[in-house]
Amino acid sequence: DAGADFARAWWPPSADHPFGTDHAGRDLLARTLAGTRVSLVVGVAAAATAGLLGVAVGGIAGLAAHRRGSWVDAALMRLVDAVNALPHLVLGIVIVAMLGPSLSSVVLSVALTHWTTTARIVRAEVLALSGAGFVEAAIGAGAGRWWVLTRHLVGHVTGRVLLAMVLMVPHAIMHESALSFLGLGLPDDQASLGTIIEQSRTAVLAGHWWPA
């Protein structure tokens, strides 16, 4: 039972409540499990969104880079450098502050600050494959570059992209927790690892150690 019941606020760990209760009398074990679920959803959704964005940008840049002096590749790579030059947490705070605290805004803020690695990986792979015989044959047969990218090249980079996305999930969870800890992520009434940690900080000062 994770519902609020102020009559049982700050109960220490027991058989009925192994993690104790918080300031609102909510069971901390149930709240921790709910917060873990929310953080995993944010991590997976942000990693998937960042992966798709990185594939699109990296694929377009890689195809454009095959033609020497392409301004499209130069512009996209400068965009990648600009995003990497900014602290991801600070940029995420700005995005969430503009969109408002919600699950979707946290996912978007994490995705928009973590797509650059995937974009560089995809660009390098596409650039290496652009001169392959099957690509030249497809273009010679009249296929457009976008068709070649989606039908031929994306399949060759799927493994690397999936690996990058898996490695991105824990990083995205840490960013969600940091945003929620600062009060800029999910609302206080919605369980997440960040909000639980933030609330446990003040609880420890009041002598309630079990939330931490």
MDTraj code that builds the backbone (N, CA, C; nanometers):
import mdtraj as md
import numpy as np

residues = "ASP ALA GLY ALA ASP PHE ALA ARG ALA TRP TRP PRO PRO SER ALA ASP HIS PRO PHE GLY THR ASP HIS ALA GLY ARG ASP LEU LEU ALA ARG THR LEU ALA GLY THR ARG VAL SER LEU VAL VAL GLY VAL ALA ALA ALA ALA THR ALA GLY LEU LEU GLY VAL ALA VAL GLY GLY ILE ALA GLY LEU ALA ALA HIS ARG ARG GLY SER TRP VAL ASP ALA ALA LEU MET ARG LEU VAL ASP ALA VAL ASN ALA LEU PRO HIS LEU VAL LEU GLY ILE VAL ILE VAL ALA MET LEU GLY PRO SER LEU SER SER VAL VAL LEU SER VAL ALA LEU THR HIS TRP THR THR THR ALA ARG ILE VAL ARG ALA GLU VAL LEU ALA LEU SER GLY ALA GLY PHE VAL GLU ALA ALA ILE GLY ALA GLY ALA GLY ARG TRP TRP VAL LEU THR ARG HIS LEU VAL GLY HIS VAL THR GLY ARG VAL LEU LEU ALA MET VAL LEU MET VAL PRO HIS ALA ILE MET HIS GLU SER ALA LEU SER PHE LEU GLY LEU GLY LEU PRO ASP ASP GLN ALA SER LEU GLY THR ILE ILE GLU GLN SER ARG THR ALA VAL LEU ALA GLY HIS TRP TRP PRO ALA".split()
xyz = np.array([
    [0.0853, -0.1186, 0.0000],
    [0.0000, 0.0000, 0.0000],
    [0.0888, 0.1234, 0.0000],
    [0.0876, 0.1995, -0.1096],
    [0.1727, 0.3180, -0.1203],
    [0.0939, 0.4457, -0.1000],
    [-0.0358, 0.4350, -0.0555],
    [-0.1176, 0.5531, -0.0370],
    [-0.0760, 0.6325, 0.0848],
    [-0.1116, 0.7603, 0.0872],
    [-0.0755, 0.8479, 0.1981],
    [-0.1646, 0.8205, 0.3189],
    [-0.1039, 0.8158, 0.4352],
    [-0.1744, 0.7987, 0.5620],
    [-0.0886, 0.8656, 0.6686],
    [-0.1218, 0.9907, 0.7023],
    [-0.0356, 1.0686, 0.7914],
    [-0.0319, 1.0120, 0.9329],
    [-0.1242, 0.9240, 0.9669],
    [-0.1229, 0.8641, 1.1003],
    [-0.0046, 0.7693, 1.1178],
    [0.0504, 0.7204, 1.0090],
    [0.1652, 0.6302, 1.0170],
    [0.2919, 0.6933, 0.9600],
    [0.3012, 0.8259, 0.9609],
    [0.4189, 0.8953, 0.9078],
    [0.5420, 0.8636, 0.9909],
    [0.6532, 0.8442, 0.9220],
    [0.7843, 0.8195, 0.9816],
    [0.7876, 0.6941, 1.0677],
    [0.7151, 0.5912, 1.0278],
    [0.7294, 0.4636, 1.0965],
    [0.8616, 0.3998, 1.0550],
    [0.9383, 0.3491, 1.1501],
    [1.0654, 0.2839, 1.1145],
    [1.0410, 0.1487, 1.0475],
    [1.1444, 0.0892, 0.9896],
    [1.1281, -0.0412, 0.9236],
    [1.0710, -0.1463, 1.0184],
    [0.9797, -0.2252, 0.9646],
    [0.9153, -0.3303, 1.0418],
    [0.8755, -0.4419, 0.9463],
    [0.8100, -0.5450, 1.0015],
    [0.7656, -0.6563, 0.9168],
    [0.6610, -0.6099, 0.8165],
    [0.5744, -0.5171, 0.8577],
    [0.4710, -0.4668, 0.7667],
    [0.5271, -0.3688, 0.6651],
    [0.6286, -0.2929, 0.7051],
    [0.6894, -0.1923, 0.6173],
    [0.8421, -0.2090, 0.6236],
    [0.8980, -0.2995, 0.5424],
    [1.0421, -0.3301, 0.5516],
    [1.1317, -0.2088, 0.5335],
    [1.0896, -0.1093, 0.4520],
    [1.1691, 0.0122, 0.4336],
    [1.1184, 0.1275, 0.5185],
    [1.0185, 0.1036, 0.6030],
    [0.9593, 0.2103, 0.6813],
    [0.8608, 0.2922, 0.5991],
    [0.8200, 0.4072, 0.6530],
    [0.7286, 0.4975, 0.5829],
    [0.7908, 0.6358, 0.5738],
    [0.7367, 0.7177, 0.4838],
    [0.7895, 0.8530, 0.4655],
    [0.7036, 0.9554, 0.5397],
    [0.7235, 1.0832, 0.5075],
    [0.6545, 1.1900, 0.5789],
    [0.5036, 1.1873, 0.5600],
    [0.4580, 1.1243, 0.4528],
    [0.3145, 1.1146, 0.4269],
    [0.2584, 0.9786, 0.4664],
    [0.3375, 0.8974, 0.5324],
    [0.2907, 0.7664, 0.5733],
    [0.2868, 0.6642, 0.4615],
    [0.3532, 0.6925, 0.3499],
    [0.3546, 0.5986, 0.2379],
    [0.4635, 0.4932, 0.2582],
    [0.4309, 0.3703, 0.2208],
    [0.5257, 0.2609, 0.2330],
    [0.6442, 0.2850, 0.1399],
    [0.7639, 0.2914, 0.1976],
    [0.8819, 0.3259, 0.1181],
    [0.9274, 0.2119, 0.0279],
    [0.8992, 0.0878, 0.0629],
    [0.9334, -0.0229, -0.0266],
    [0.8519, -0.0137, -0.1553],
    [0.7205, 0.0065, -0.1412],
    [0.6360, 0.0208, -0.2598],
    [0.6741, 0.1446, -0.3393],
    [0.7089, 0.2514, -0.2683],
    [0.7463, 0.3753, -0.3371],
    [0.8796, 0.3602, -0.4095],
    [0.9725, 0.2854, -0.3498],
    [1.1016, 0.2621, -0.4154],
    [1.0842, 0.1769, -0.5400],
    [1.0006, 0.0744, -0.5328],
    [0.9753, -0.0088, -0.6496],
    [0.9074, 0.0723, -0.7603],
    [0.8110, 0.1576, -0.7215],
    [0.7452, 0.2424, -0.8210],
    [0.8437, 0.3417, -0.8812],
    [0.9326, 0.3976, -0.7974],
    [1.0321, 0.4911, -0.8482],
    [1.1318, 0.4253, -0.9410],
    [1.1696, 0.3009, -0.9105],
    [1.2594, 0.2266, -0.9987],
    [1.1941, 0.2013, -1.1336],
    [1.0653, 0.1678, -1.1319],
    [0.9927, 0.1454, -1.2577],
    [0.9889, 0.2727, -1.3411],
    [0.9584, 0.3861, -1.2772],
    [0.9537, 0.5134, -1.3490],
    [1.0909, 0.5474, -1.4062],
    [1.1964, 0.5293, -1.3277],
    [1.3306, 0.5615, -1.3743],
    [1.3722, 0.4724, -1.4900],
    [1.3338, 0.3438, -1.4857],
    [1.3650, 0.2546, -1.5965],
    [1.2894, 0.2952, -1.7229],
    [1.1627, 0.3344, -1.7064],
    [1.0847, 0.3815, -1.8226],
    [1.1506, 0.5041, -1.8834],
    [1.1922, 0.5989, -1.7983],
    [1.2587, 0.7190, -1.8474],
    [1.3889, 0.6827, -1.9178],
    [1.4677, 0.5930, -1.8577],
    [1.5952, 0.5557, -1.9163],
    [1.5800, 0.4887, -2.0516],
    [1.4880, 0.3937, -2.0628],
    [1.4694, 0.3215, -2.1890],
    [1.4103, 0.4139, -2.2949],
    [1.3091, 0.4937, -2.2573],
    [1.2463, 0.5840, -2.3546],
    [1.3448, 0.6898, -2.4030],
    [1.4245, 0.7452, -2.3114],
    [1.5224, 0.8466, -2.3509],
    [1.6309, 0.7864, -2.4388],
    [1.6768, 0.6654, -2.4057],
    [1.7796, 0.6003, -2.4868],
    [1.7276, 0.5693, -2.6268],
    [1.6024, 0.5229, -2.6363],
    [1.5447, 0.4931, -2.7674],
    [1.5274, 0.6197, -2.8502],
    [1.4792, 0.7266, -2.7867],
    [1.4609, 0.8529, -2.8590],
    [1.5947, 0.9099, -2.9046],
    [1.6940, 0.9075, -2.8152],
    [1.8265, 0.9571, -2.8517],
    [1.8881, 0.8715, -2.9617],
    [1.8640, 0.7400, -2.9579],
    [1.9168, 0.6525, -3.0616],
    [1.8578, 0.6828, -3.1984],
    [1.7269, 0.7026, -3.2034],
    [1.6626, 0.7353, -3.3310],
    [1.7119, 0.8691, -3.3854],
    [1.7249, 0.9678, -3.2972],
    [1.7745, 1.0982, -3.3406],
    [1.9185, 1.0883, -3.3890],
    [1.9997, 1.0109, -3.3160],
    [2.1390, 0.9948, -3.3558],
    [2.1539, 0.9226, -3.4887],
    [2.0684, 0.8216, -3.5140],
    [2.0733, 0.7508, -3.6416],
    [2.0368, 0.8447, -3.7559],
    [1.9340, 0.9260, -3.7372],
    [1.8922, 1.0186, -3.8425],
    [2.0010, 1.1209, -3.8738],
    [2.0537, 1.1859, -3.7700],
    [2.1563, 1.2882, -3.7914],
    [2.2852, 1.2262, -3.8444],
    [2.3300, 1.1168, -3.7826],
    [2.4535, 1.0535, -3.8266],
    [2.4435, 0.9955, -3.9661],
    [2.3269, 0.9385, -3.9999],
    [2.3097, 0.8839, -4.1343],
    [2.3119, 0.9910, -4.2411],
    [2.2412, 1.1003, -4.2169],
    [2.2402, 1.2103, -4.3140],
    [2.3798, 1.2700, -4.3281],
    [2.4478, 1.2893, -4.2149],
    [2.5833, 1.3460, -4.2200],
    [2.6796, 1.2524, -4.2923],
    [2.6668, 1.1220, -4.2684],
    [2.7559, 1.0266, -4.3328],
    [2.7381, 1.0221, -4.4838],
    [2.6128, 1.0241, -4.5282],
    [2.5879, 1.0260, -4.6723],
    [2.6356, 1.1566, -4.7348],
    [2.6144, 1.2666, -4.6627],
    [2.6577, 1.3954, -4.7158],
    [2.8097, 1.4059, -4.7187],
    [2.8765, 1.3464, -4.6180],
    [3.0224, 1.3546, -4.6120],
    [3.0874, 1.2789, -4.7262],
    [3.0147, 1.1843, -4.7861],
    [3.0699, 1.1096, -4.8996],
    [3.0993, 1.2019, -5.0164],
    [3.0264, 1.3128, -5.0216],
    [3.0538, 1.4140, -5.1238],
    [3.1417, 1.5219, -5.0607],
    [3.2614, 1.5336, -5.1081],
    [3.3604, 1.6213, -5.0459],
    [3.3099, 1.7661, -5.0427],
    [3.3321, 1.8308, -4.9259],
    [3.2958, 1.9711, -4.9120],
    [3.1486, 1.9937, -4.8869],
    [3.0766, 1.8910, -4.8461],
    [2.9334, 1.9065, -4.8226],
    [2.9079, 1.9952, -4.7010],
    [2.8256, 2.0967, -4.7177],
    [2.7934, 2.1858, -4.6058],
    [2.6974, 2.1187, -4.5079],
    [2.6204, 2.0213, -4.5541],
    [2.5267, 1.9522, -4.4652],
    [2.6027, 1.8769, -4.3570],
    [2.7045, 1.8028, -4.3978],
    [2.7855, 1.7290, -4.3004],
    [2.8555, 1.8246, -4.2048],
    [2.9117, 1.9319, -4.2573],
    [2.9812, 2.0288, -4.1720],
    [2.8862, 2.0913, -4.0711],
    [2.7657, 2.1270, -4.1148],
    [2.6688, 2.1898, -4.0245],
    [2.6238, 2.0930, -3.9158],
    [2.5971, 1.9683, -3.9519],
    [2.5520, 1.8709, -3.8529],
    [2.6612, 1.8372, -3.7526],
    [2.7851, 1.8284, -3.7990],
    [2.8946, 1.7992, -3.7070],
    [2.9227, 1.9165, -3.6132],
    [2.9027, 2.0400, -3.6619],
    [2.9174, 2.1538, -3.5721],
    [2.8061, 2.1561, -3.4680],
    [2.6866, 2.1071, -3.5078],
    [2.5776, 2.0956, -3.4112],
    [2.6119, 1.9926, -3.3041],
    [2.6708, 1.8816, -3.3451],
    [2.7151, 1.7799, -3.2496],
    [2.8183, 1.8382, -3.1537],
    [2.9150, 1.9122, -3.2071],
    [3.0175, 1.9737, -3.1222],
    [2.9559, 2.0741, -3.0246],
    [2.8570, 2.1482, -3.0704],
    [2.7929, 2.2484, -2.9843],
    [2.7199, 2.1816, -2.8687],
    [2.6490, 2.0737, -2.8965],
    [2.5779, 2.0025, -2.7897],
    [2.6763, 1.9407, -2.6916],
    [2.7856, 1.8833, -2.7433],
    [2.8855, 1.8227, -2.6552],
    [2.9593, 1.9263, -2.5719],
    [2.9686, 2.0483, -2.6218],
    [3.0413, 2.1523, -2.5495],
    [2.9649, 2.2017, -2.4272],
    [2.8328, 2.1817, -2.4257],
    [2.7511, 2.2272, -2.3136],
    [2.7385, 2.1174, -2.2089],
    [2.7439, 2.1526, -2.0802],
    [2.7208, 2.0507, -1.9759],
    [2.5814, 1.9910, -1.9920],
    [2.5728, 1.8590, -1.9999],
    [2.4458, 1.7938, -2.0271],
    [2.3419, 1.8213, -1.9198],
    [2.3850, 1.8232, -1.7940],
    [2.2892, 1.8463, -1.6863],
    [2.2325, 1.9873, -1.6930],
    [2.3191, 2.0850, -1.7218],
    [2.2725, 2.2235, -1.7318],
    [2.1761, 2.2387, -1.8488],
    [2.2101, 2.1795, -1.9631],
    [2.1216, 2.1861, -2.0791],
    [1.9899, 2.1144, -2.0507],
    [1.9966, 2.0024, -1.9784],
    [1.8741, 1.9319, -1.9414],
    [1.7869, 2.0143, -1.8494],
    [1.8479, 2.0873, -1.7563],
    [1.7723, 2.1747, -1.6665],
    [1.6997, 2.2828, -1.7458],
    [1.7684, 2.3404, -1.8454],
    [1.7071, 2.4443, -1.9277],
    [1.5868, 2.3892, -2.0038],
    [1.6011, 2.2703, -2.0613],
    [1.4928, 2.2112, -2.1398],
    [1.3724, 2.1809, -2.0514],
    [1.3953, 2.1211, -1.9339],
    [1.2846, 2.0883, -1.8436],
    [1.2196, 2.2159, -1.7913],
    [1.3000, 2.3184, -1.7636],
    [1.2441, 2.4444, -1.7159],
    [1.1544, 2.5089, -1.8213],
    [1.1884, 2.4922, -1.9485],
    [1.1069, 2.5481, -2.0564],
    [0.9787, 2.4680, -2.0776],
    [0.9859, 2.3349, -2.0643],
    [0.8711, 2.2491, -2.0923],
    [0.7845, 2.2222, -1.9704],
    [0.8410, 2.2409, -1.8513],
    [0.7671, 2.2100, -1.7305],
    [0.7951, 2.0690, -1.6821],
    [0.7868, 2.0465, -1.5505],
    [0.8177, 1.9132, -1.4967],
    [0.7121, 1.8099, -1.5344],
    [0.7536, 1.7074, -1.6057],
    [0.6658, 1.5976, -1.6437],
    [0.7527, 1.4833, -1.6937],
    [0.6926, 1.3664, -1.7076],
    [0.7672, 1.2502, -1.7549],
    [0.8184, 1.2708, -1.8968],
    [0.7349, 1.3261, -1.9840],
    [0.7746, 1.3463, -2.1233],
    [0.8851, 1.4502, -2.1361],
    [0.8790, 1.5562, -2.0564],
    [0.9825, 1.6591, -2.0653],
    [1.1171, 1.6071, -2.0159],
    [1.1162, 1.5202, -1.9149],
    [1.2415, 1.4612, -1.8675],
    [1.3004, 1.3700, -1.9744],
    [1.2153, 1.2875, -2.0368],
    [1.2619, 1.1997, -2.1444],
    [1.3209, 1.2815, -2.2581],
    [1.2516, 1.3884, -2.2962],
    [1.2992, 1.4720, -2.4068],
    [1.4295, 1.5417, -2.3708],
    [1.4406, 1.5906, -2.2486],
    [1.5629, 1.6605, -2.2089],
    [1.6832, 1.5674, -2.2099],
    [1.6640, 1.4444, -2.1634],
    [1.7749, 1.3479, -2.1639],
    [1.8102, 1.3083, -2.3070],
    [1.7078, 1.2849, -2.3905],
    [1.7330, 1.2435, -2.5286],
    [1.8056, 1.3524, -2.6069],
    [1.7653, 1.4782, -2.5886],
    [1.8249, 1.5880, -2.6648],
    [1.9679, 1.6193, -2.6229],
    [2.0116, 1.5649, -2.5113],
    [2.1489, 1.5888, -2.4661],
    [2.2379, 1.4659, -2.4793],
    [2.1832, 1.3540, -2.5308],
    [2.2618, 1.2304, -2.5348],
    [2.2575, 1.1599, -2.6700],
    [2.2221, 1.2289, -2.7760],
    [2.2149, 1.1648, -2.9073],
    [2.3448, 1.1776, -2.9857],
    [2.4363, 1.2597, -2.9399],
    [2.5543, 1.2929, -3.0199],
    [2.6492, 1.1733, -3.0370],
    [2.6642, 1.0910, -2.9333],
    [2.7527, 0.9756, -2.9456],
    [2.7041, 0.8800, -3.0537],
    [2.5734, 0.8529, -3.0531],
    [2.5166, 0.7659, -3.1565],
    [2.5336, 0.8279, -3.2945],
    [2.5165, 0.9585, -3.3043],
    [2.5309, 1.0253, -3.4338],
    [2.6721, 1.0095, -3.4885],
    [2.7726, 1.0222, -3.4046],
    [2.9110, 1.0057, -3.4501],
    [2.9391, 0.8620, -3.4932],
    [2.8851, 0.7656, -3.4168],
    [2.9060, 0.6249, -3.4528],
    [2.8432, 0.5940, -3.5881],
    [2.7192, 0.6383, -3.6063],
    [2.6484, 0.6107, -3.7317],
    [2.7153, 0.6822, -3.8477],
    [2.7592, 0.8062, -3.8281],
    [2.8258, 0.8801, -3.9358],
    [2.9508, 0.8063, -3.9809],
    [3.0312, 0.7615, -3.8857],
    [3.1549, 0.6916, -3.9212],
    [3.1265, 0.5626, -3.9978],
    [3.0253, 0.4871, -3.9537],
    [2.9926, 0.3619, -4.0207],
    [2.9369, 0.3874, -4.1610],
    [2.8470, 0.4849, -4.1728],
    [2.7880, 0.5154, -4.3033],
    [2.8944, 0.5663, -4.3993],
    [2.9841, 0.6503, -4.3494],
    [3.0906, 0.7030, -4.4339],
    [3.1817, 0.5908, -4.4825],
    [3.2059, 0.4919, -4.3949],
    [3.2917, 0.3803, -4.4348],
    [3.2234, 0.2908, -4.5375],
    [3.0902, 0.2825, -4.5311],
    [3.0159, 0.1952, -4.6220],
    [2.9686, 0.2651, -4.7488],
    [2.9837, 0.3967, -4.7537],
    [2.9296, 0.4713, -4.8680],
    [2.9945, 0.4317, -5.0001],
    [3.1186, 0.3865, -4.9944],
    [3.1871, 0.3469, -5.1168],
    [3.1776, 0.1985, -5.1468],
    [3.0970, 0.1264, -5.0676],
    [3.0825, -0.0176, -5.0901],
    [3.0103, -0.0447, -5.2212],
    [3.0367, -0.1611, -5.2784],
    [2.9801, -0.1935, -5.4083],
    [2.8284, -0.1959, -5.4091],
    [2.7664, -0.2505, -5.3043],
    [2.6207, -0.2597, -5.3049],
    [2.5553, -0.1221, -5.2947],
    [2.6239, -0.0266, -5.2279],
    [2.5709, 0.1096, -5.2209],
    [2.5825, 0.1777, -5.3572],
    [2.6975, 0.1640, -5.4213],
    [2.7163, 0.2238, -5.5532],
    [2.6183, 0.1632, -5.6546],
    [2.5944, 0.0336, -5.6419],
    [2.5005, -0.0319, -5.7338],
    [2.3584, 0.0198, -5.7132],
    [2.3194, 0.0384, -5.5870],
    [2.1843, 0.0880, -5.5589],
    [2.1661, 0.2303, -5.6112],
    [2.2689, 0.3147, -5.5906],
    [2.2604, 0.4527, -5.6408],
    [2.2605, 0.4538, -5.7928],
    [2.3433, 0.3677, -5.8522],
    [2.3476, 0.3595, -5.9983],
    [2.2166, 0.3114, -6.0577],
    [2.1402, 0.2323, -5.9816],
    [2.0113, 0.1830, -6.0290],
    [1.8999, 0.2858, -6.0119],
    [1.9352, 0.4019, -5.9565],
    [1.8369, 0.5088, -5.9434],
    [1.7808, 0.5273, -5.8042],
    [1.8321, 0.4556, -5.7049],
    [1.7828, 0.4695, -5.5685],
    [1.8303, 0.6009, -5.5081],
    [1.7424, 0.6660, -5.4347],
    [1.7790, 0.7892, -5.3663],
    [1.8654, 0.7612, -5.2447],
    [1.9358, 0.8630, -5.1973],
    [2.0259, 0.8438, -5.0847],
    [1.9497, 0.8080, -4.9570],
    [1.8302, 0.8670, -4.9362],
    [1.7525, 0.8343, -4.8170],
    [1.7075, 0.6888, -4.8217],
    [1.6717, 0.6400, -4.9412],
    [1.6308, 0.4999, -4.9575],
    [1.7482, 0.4074, -4.9284],
    [1.8648, 0.4452, -4.9778],
    [1.9846, 0.3655, -4.9522],
    [2.0161, 0.3626, -4.8032],
    [2.0000, 0.4765, -4.7367],
    [2.0290, 0.4837, -4.5936],
    [1.9363, 0.3928, -4.5146],
    [1.8049, 0.4023, -4.5412],
    [1.7079, 0.3266, -4.4619],
    [1.7031, 0.1789, -4.4985],
    [1.7294, 0.1447, -4.6241],
    [1.7159, 0.0051, -4.6680],
    [1.8469, -0.0728, -4.6607],
    [1.9599, -0.0063, -4.6733],
    [2.0873, -0.0771, -4.6799],
    [2.1795, -0.0476, -4.5617],
    [2.1966, 0.0795, -4.5300],
    [2.3012, 0.1161, -4.4350],
    [2.2594, 0.1023, -4.2894],
    [2.1333, 0.1321, -4.2588],
    [2.0894, 0.1258, -4.1188],
    [2.1073, -0.0145, -4.0620],
    [2.0806, -0.1162, -4.1425],
    [2.0968, -0.2534, -4.0949],
    [2.2386, -0.2860, -4.0531],
    [2.3364, -0.2237, -4.1171],
    [2.4761, -0.2511, -4.0848],
    [2.5204, -0.1835, -3.9557],
    [2.4504, -0.0801, -3.9123],
    [2.4901, -0.0082, -3.7908],
    [2.3987, -0.0402, -3.6728],
    [2.2999, -0.1282, -3.6933],
    [2.2035, -0.1572, -3.5876],
    [2.2700, -0.2109, -3.4621],
    [2.3658, -0.3011, -3.4778],
    [2.4331, -0.3595, -3.3618],
    [2.5022, -0.2550, -3.2763],
    [2.5761, -0.1664, -3.3398],
    [2.6467, -0.0611, -3.2651],
    [2.5485, 0.0355, -3.2001],
    [2.4404, 0.0667, -3.2705],
    [2.3401, 0.1588, -3.2154],
    [2.2729, 0.0978, -3.0931],
    [2.2370, -0.0295, -3.1008],
    [2.1737, -0.0962, -2.9864],
    [2.2678, -0.1000, -2.8667],
    [2.3952, -0.1241, -2.8907],
    [2.4925, -0.1244, -2.7813],
    [2.5020, 0.0137, -2.7182],
    [2.5067, 0.1178, -2.8007],
    [2.5132, 0.2544, -2.7486],
    [2.3884, 0.2881, -2.6679],
    [2.2720, 0.2409, -2.7130],
    [2.1474, 0.2677, -2.6415],
    [2.1444, 0.1962, -2.5069],
    [2.1919, 0.0719, -2.5032],
    [2.1946, -0.0018, -2.3767],
    [2.2858, 0.0676, -2.2762],
    [2.4016, 0.1134, -2.3215],
    [2.4945, 0.1838, -2.2329],
    [2.4399, 0.3198, -2.1900],
    [2.3468, 0.3741, -2.2676],
    [2.2900, 0.5050, -2.2372],
    [2.1826, 0.4981, -2.1280],
    [2.1206, 0.3808, -2.1094],
    [2.0089, 0.3685, -2.0147],
    [2.0491, 0.4065, -1.8721],
    [2.1553, 0.3496, -1.8131],
    [2.1908, 0.3910, -1.6766],
    [2.2301, 0.5378, -1.6676],
    [2.2924, 0.5896, -1.7723],
    [2.3278, 0.7318, -1.7729],
    [2.2019, 0.8176, -1.7726],
    [2.1015, 0.7765, -1.8491],
    [1.9755, 0.8502, -1.8520],
    [1.9044, 0.8437, -1.7172],
    [1.9125, 0.7282, -1.6499],
    [1.8510, 0.7157, -1.5175],
    [1.9171, 0.8109, -1.4186],
    [2.0481, 0.8225, -1.4245],
    [2.1185, 0.9145, -1.3346],
    [2.0787, 1.0591, -1.3620],
    [2.0603, 1.0956, -1.4885],
    [2.0195, 1.2316, -1.5199],
    [1.8771, 1.2582, -1.4724],
    [1.7872, 1.1609, -1.4894],
    [1.6504, 1.1774, -1.4392],
    [1.6520, 1.1946, -1.2884],
    [1.7319, 1.1140, -1.2191],
    [1.7400, 1.1245, -1.0738],
    [1.7958, 1.2597, -1.0311],
    [1.8960, 1.3085, -1.1044],
    [1.9539, 1.4390, -1.0711],
    [1.8520, 1.5509, -1.0912],
    [1.7770, 1.5464, -1.2013],
    [1.6764, 1.6489, -1.2265],
    [1.5666, 1.6449, -1.1205],
    [1.5213, 1.5253, -1.0843],
    [1.4169, 1.5137, -0.9822],
    [1.4701, 1.5550, -0.8453],
    [1.5968, 1.5242, -0.8181],
    [1.6575, 1.5651, -0.6911],
    [1.6608, 1.7173, -0.6791],
    [1.6836, 1.7847, -0.7911],
    [1.6873, 1.9307, -0.7915],
    [1.5483, 1.9927, -0.7955],
    [1.4447, 1.9094, -0.8039],
    [1.3088, 1.9604, -0.8079],
    [1.2636, 2.0036, -0.9454],
    [1.3380, 1.9633, -1.0494],
    [1.3061, 2.0061, -1.1857],
    [1.2615, 1.8897, -1.2739],
    [1.2544, 1.7709, -1.2173],
    [1.2152, 1.6545, -1.2965],
    [1.0682, 1.6241, -1.2811],
    [1.0394, 1.5107, -1.2225],
    [0.9014, 1.4697, -1.2028],
    [0.8408, 1.5411, -1.0826],
    [0.7093, 1.5574, -1.0809],
    [0.6437, 1.6207, -0.9649],
    [0.6680, 1.5412, -0.8375],
    [0.6571, 1.6087, -0.7217],
    [0.6865, 1.5445, -0.5941],
    [0.5929, 1.4282, -0.5630],
    [0.4697, 1.4349, -0.6140],
    [0.3741, 1.3300, -0.5836],
    [0.3947, 1.2055, -0.6701],
    [0.4844, 1.2114, -0.7677],
    [0.5134, 1.0972, -0.8539],
    [0.6462, 1.0363, -0.8124],
    [0.6417, 0.9080, -0.7788],
    [0.7612, 0.8417, -0.7268],
    [0.8685, 0.8311, -0.8330],
    [0.9901, 0.8635, -0.7952],
    [1.1081, 0.8403, -0.8773],
    [1.2274, 0.8328, -0.7834],
    [1.3356, 0.7762, -0.8307],
    [1.4526, 0.7628, -0.7440],
    [1.5042, 0.8993, -0.6996],
    [1.4959, 0.9974, -0.7897],
    [1.5445, 1.1311, -0.7555],
    [1.4629, 1.1978, -0.6466],
    [1.3293, 1.1890, -0.6554],
    [1.2450, 1.2518, -0.5529],
    [1.2602, 1.1821, -0.4181],
    [1.2757, 1.0494, -0.4190],
    [1.2945, 0.9772, -0.2929],
    [1.4259, 1.0187, -0.2270],
    [1.5307, 1.0327, -0.3062],
    [1.6600, 1.0754, -0.2513],
    [1.6508, 1.2175, -0.1972],
    [1.5822, 1.3050, -0.2696],
    [1.5682, 1.4442, -0.2238],
    [1.4922, 1.4513, -0.0918],
    [1.3856, 1.3732, -0.0793],
    [1.3077, 1.3743, 0.0437],
    [1.3837, 1.3095, 0.1589],
    [1.4681, 1.2105, 0.1294],
    [1.5454, 1.1460, 0.2357],
    [1.6541, 1.2375, 0.2899],
    [1.6971, 1.3351, 0.2085],
    [1.8009, 1.4285, 0.2553],
    [1.7518, 1.5083, 0.3760],
    [1.6314, 1.5620, 0.3681],
    [1.5772, 1.6370, 0.4812],
    [1.5344, 1.5445, 0.5941],
    [1.4964, 1.4193, 0.5608],
    [1.4543, 1.3256, 0.6648],
    [1.5703, 1.2889, 0.7560],
    [1.6893, 1.2715, 0.6980],
    [1.8068, 1.2369, 0.7786],
    [1.8362, 1.3470, 0.8793],
    [1.8208, 1.4722, 0.8396],
    [1.8459, 1.5839, 0.9313],
    [1.7462, 1.5849, 1.0457],
    [1.6289, 1.5265, 1.0231],
    [1.5272, 1.5203, 1.1280],
    [1.5384, 1.3929, 1.2111],
    [1.6393, 1.3098, 1.1835],
    [1.6600, 1.1889, 1.2595],
    [1.5966, 1.0647, 1.2010],
    [1.5367, 1.0739, 1.0841],
    [1.4739, 0.9584, 1.0194],
    [1.5703, 0.9055, 0.9134],
    [1.6444, 0.8005, 0.9468],
    [1.7516, 0.7525, 0.8587],
    [1.7029, 0.6583, 0.7500],
    [1.5874, 0.5909, 0.7729],
    [1.5476, 0.4822, 0.6835],
    [1.5090, 0.5258, 0.5434],
    [1.4580, 0.6453, 0.5193],
    [1.4334, 0.6810, 0.3776],
    [1.5627, 0.6800, 0.2940],
    [1.6723, 0.7273, 0.3509],
    [1.8007, 0.7258, 0.2799],
    [1.8491, 0.5827, 0.2587],
])
top = md.Topology()
chain = top.add_chain()
for i, resn in enumerate(residues, 1):
    res = top.add_residue(resn, chain, resSeq=i)
    for name in ("N", "CA", "C"):
        top.add_atom(name, md.element.get_by_symbol(name[0]), res)
traj = md.Trajectory(xyz[None], top)
